[in-house]
């Protein structure tokens, strides 16, 4: 069963989201605030595939819930719901470990499509448990079975989106990859969101893998086009 945690303080919106996700085949647990979300997440030992978090909530807001859930699980998919369209809300959420964001108001079709895309990615990564493939490039070793990345023998903790980005780059060393190509590969074709989500995730990934993130050596920008893996 596809398990999702929905955190939204507005009852009407939460009920709307729950109804549509249940129709799409999800096992939905819904709560009205961040405190309850963290309690449920702890009680169920993080046994969710996806978390859908409203940003603007009293008490513990969606950013804080996102940060705490991501600290406890690198594999869960996290989508933020925001009533704002400001770029900084989106960037802040992604930098805290979210995989995607949906701006209110949204249609049922868009919401379910975005959740489905995240769920497919989580399921695909989990299915790698039977694979033994290892990708090596420079000081990096990416193990598809253990879903781990090591640099000079030191493990680097990745979200499932970051893992897929690394796999795509390490599978295509030296190739300039266009932003849209990365978006389609990692987020899926027909993705509703903005291609800028690629840039934010690259920035977050550089903070983990580069010696000097402001002067990237491995994830190199190809100006006006995209990025290239250079290791």
Secondary structure, 3 states (H helix, E strand, C coil): CEEEEEECCCHHHHHHHHHHHHHCCEEEEEECCHHHHHHHHHHCCCCCCEEEEECCCCCCCHHHHHHHHHHHCCCCEEEEEECCCCHHHHHHHHHCCCCEEEECCCCHHHHHHHHHHHHHHHHHHHHHHHCCCEEEECCEEEECCCCEEEECCEEECCCHHHHHHHHHHHCCCCCEEEHHHHHHHHCCCCCCCCCHHHHHHHHHHHHHHCCCHHHCCCEEEECCCEEEECC
